Amino acid sequence: MRKIVQLFFILFVAAQLNAQELTCTITVNADKIPSSNRQKFKTLENSLNEFVNQKRWTNFKYEPQERISCNLTLTILEQSGDDFRGNIQIQSSRPVFNSTYLTPVFNFKDDNFSFKYEEFEPLQFNENTFESNLVSVVSFYVYTMIGMDADTFALNGGTSFFVKAQNILVQAQQSGYVGWNQNDGTKTRFTLIDNILSPTYNLFRSALYTYHLKGLDVMHKDKKQGKQKIAESIGFLKTIYDSRPNAFLLRVFMDAKADEIVSIFSDGPYYDTIKLKEDLLKISPLNAAKWNDIK
């Protein structure tokens, strides 16, 4: 009987581990802080890695090969006691079907990041209350990454996760921390989730789906068709540009995809890139030098 109980426990633990959604590496960079207590930042780093990787964020079961690969880098620029200010860089990727390649999905830097932290304090997430800005910001981006990933596999597949991220935002809006409210700027958490869930930008999410599932995921069997679908997804973004040239989500997309787009259309079977390059130059003129490398 004891062996049966032990076996059941092992299987239960294995099932729980397989259920995790993320394989995430979190780094705390405090090189700019002249502190004698470096261990505090290491404790924070370890706590965040446990918090993100050991928590179940959804009710879906993710196999190990399906987990979202991601990196969060917290850069601390200022410290006053237990109060910290800096930025957080979020990067996530997902595997391309029938390949070993990981494609970048989300690459975002949040400069409106400040929080209070006491060493060894527990990090707890409650979706119905604001616990701390550290927990809220990290949890917000976890759900955003899961939502972006889901959108690459099914059209609008990430909606429920984006709604959870939006709920975190609503809970945090009275906290006094910057980044959660409409008047905090144009490149904030508010703008990001508001735009993603807005019907105005439905084509952004269509682009995510078409680019990945219809484009990259078929490259192993038909590279030309894959290129055509990726170019089609760029056309969706051009439609957004035509009505809203300064749309924030255009930059969000290109921050993740610019280098990859150049690589895709500079190799493999011939594809007429004249219109593609015209669209890219309009959508993202900051990447003009890269677009010129497309042959």
VENFENLIN-V549029 format. One record per residue. RES is the residue in one small letter. PSI is psi in radians with two decimals (999 if undefined). Layout:
res=RES psi=PSI
res=RES psi=PSI
This chain:
res=m psi=-0.73
res=r psi=-0.70
res=k psi=-0.63
res=i psi=-0.75
res=v psi=-0.74
res=q psi=-0.73
res=l psi=-0.75
res=f psi=-0.73
res=f psi=-0.75
res=i psi=-0.78
res=l psi=-0.66
res=f psi=-0.79
res=v psi=-0.75
res=a psi=-0.71
res=a psi=-0.71
res=q psi=-0.75
res=l psi=-0.69
res=n psi=-0.28
res=a psi=-0.32
res=q psi=2.52
res=e psi=-0.40
res=l psi=2.53
res=t psi=1.67
res=c psi=2.34
res=t psi=2.09
res=i psi=2.23
res=t psi=2.36
res=v psi=2.01
res=n psi=1.89
res=a psi=0.53
res=d psi=-0.46
res=k psi=-0.04
res=i psi=2.01
res=p psi=1.45
res=s psi=2.47
res=s psi=-0.31
res=n psi=1.22
res=r psi=-0.42
res=q psi=-0.51
res=k psi=-0.70
res=f psi=-0.59
res=k psi=-0.68
res=t psi=-0.75
res=l psi=-0.78
res=e psi=-0.81
res=n psi=-0.73
res=s psi=-0.71
res=l psi=-0.70
res=n psi=-0.72
res=e psi=-0.76
res=f psi=-0.82
res=v psi=-0.74
res=n psi=-0.39
res=q psi=-0.18
res=k psi=2.49
res=r psi=2.09
res=w psi=-0.31
res=t psi=3.09
res=n psi=0.11
res=f psi=2.59
res=k psi=2.15
res=y psi=2.18
res=e psi=2.74
res=p psi=-0.72
res=q psi=-0.18
res=e psi=-0.14
res=r psi=2.58
res=i psi=2.15
res=s psi=2.23
res=c psi=2.82
res=n psi=2.34
res=l psi=2.20
res=t psi=2.00
res=l psi=2.06
res=t psi=2.03
res=i psi=2.13
res=l psi=-0.49
res=e psi=2.55
res=q psi=2.37
res=s psi=1.68
res=g psi=-2.08
res=d psi=0.19
res=d psi=2.35
res=f psi=2.58
res=r psi=2.47
res=g psi=-2.41
res=n psi=2.89
res=i psi=2.24
res=q psi=2.25
res=i psi=2.22
res=q psi=2.33
res=s psi=2.71
res=s psi=2.92
res=r psi=2.68
res=p psi=2.59
res=v psi=2.41
res=f psi=2.35
res=n psi=0.62
res=s psi=2.99
res=t psi=0.11
res=y psi=2.35
res=l psi=2.14
res=t psi=2.32
res=p psi=2.35
res=v psi=-0.71
res=f psi=2.24
res=n psi=1.84
res=f psi=2.40
res=k psi=2.18
res=d psi=1.93
res=d psi=-0.12
res=n psi=1.12
res=f psi=1.99
res=s psi=2.68
res=f psi=2.87
res=k psi=2.39
res=y psi=2.25
res=e psi=2.35
res=e psi=2.35
res=f psi=0.08
res=e psi=2.45
res=p psi=2.48
res=l psi=1.95
res=q psi=2.34
res=f psi=2.24
res=n psi=2.01
res=e psi=-0.17
res=n psi=-0.07
res=t psi=2.75
res=f psi=2.03
res=e psi=-0.88
res=s psi=2.72
res=n psi=-0.56
res=l psi=-0.90
res=v psi=-0.73
res=s psi=-0.77
res=v psi=-0.82
res=v psi=-0.76
res=s psi=-0.67
res=f psi=-0.81
res=y psi=-0.48
res=v psi=-0.87
res=y psi=-0.57
res=t psi=-0.75
res=m psi=-0.75
res=i psi=-0.70
res=g psi=-0.77
res=m psi=-0.75
res=d psi=-0.81
res=a psi=-0.60
res=d psi=-0.39
res=t psi=-0.20
res=f psi=-0.42
res=a psi=2.45
res=l psi=2.09
res=n psi=0.46
res=g psi=-0.30
res=g psi=0.11
res=t psi=-0.82
res=s psi=-0.56
res=f psi=-0.63
res=f psi=-0.62
res=v psi=-0.66
res=k psi=-0.71
res=a psi=-0.71
res=q psi=-0.64
res=n psi=-0.67
res=i psi=-0.75
res=l psi=-0.80
res=v psi=-0.74
res=q psi=-0.50
res=a psi=-0.12
res=q psi=-0.39
res=q psi=0.17
res=s psi=-0.36
res=g psi=-0.14
res=y psi=2.56
res=v psi=2.53
res=g psi=-0.23
res=w psi=-0.18
res=n psi=2.76
res=q psi=-0.60
res=n psi=0.23
res=d psi=-0.03
res=g psi=-3.07
res=t psi=-0.11
res=k psi=0.99
res=t psi=3.07
res=r psi=-0.65
res=f psi=-0.89
res=t psi=-0.72
res=l psi=-0.98
res=i psi=-0.56
res=d psi=-0.77
res=n psi=-0.73
res=i psi=-0.68
res=l psi=-0.07
res=s psi=2.31
res=p psi=-0.39
res=t psi=-0.55
res=y psi=0.54
res=n psi=-0.57
res=l psi=-0.39
res=f psi=-0.78
res=r psi=-0.57
res=s psi=-0.64
res=a psi=-0.73
res=l psi=-0.79
res=y psi=-0.88
res=t psi=-0.75
res=y psi=-0.78
res=h psi=-1.05
res=l psi=-0.72
res=k psi=-0.37
res=g psi=-1.35
res=l psi=-0.69
res=d psi=-0.17
res=v psi=0.00
res=m psi=-0.48
res=h psi=-0.42
res=k psi=-0.40
res=d psi=1.55
res=k psi=-0.62
res=k psi=-0.77
res=q psi=-0.70
res=g psi=-0.77
res=k psi=-0.71
res=q psi=-0.75
res=k psi=-0.64
res=i psi=-0.72
res=a psi=-0.64
res=e psi=-0.70
res=s psi=-0.61
res=i psi=-0.61
res=g psi=-0.64
res=f psi=-0.75
res=l psi=-0.62
res=k psi=-0.64
res=t psi=-0.71
res=i psi=-0.78
res=y psi=-0.70
res=d psi=-0.57
res=s psi=-0.46
res=r psi=1.44
res=p psi=-0.49
res=n psi=0.39
res=a psi=2.23
res=f psi=-0.66
res=l psi=-0.38
res=l psi=-0.72
res=r psi=-0.69
res=v psi=-0.77
res=f psi=-0.84
res=m psi=-0.49
res=d psi=-0.52
res=a psi=-0.55
res=k psi=-0.17
res=a psi=-0.89
res=d psi=-0.67
res=e psi=-0.71
res=i psi=-0.76
res=v psi=-0.78
res=s psi=-0.75
res=i psi=-0.77
res=f psi=0.12
res=s psi=0.15
res=d psi=2.87
res=g psi=-2.86
res=p psi=2.63
res=y psi=2.41
res=y psi=2.29
res=d psi=1.93
res=t psi=0.18
res=i psi=-0.94
res=k psi=-0.67
res=l psi=-0.84
res=k psi=-0.64
res=e psi=-0.78
res=d psi=-0.77
res=l psi=-0.69
res=l psi=-0.60
res=k psi=-0.78
res=i psi=-0.74
res=s psi=1.32
res=p psi=-0.40
res=l psi=-0.39
res=n psi=0.41
res=a psi=-0.71
res=a psi=-0.63
res=k psi=-0.76
res=w psi=-0.56
res=n psi=-0.31
res=d psi=-0.23
res=i psi=2.20
res=k psi=999
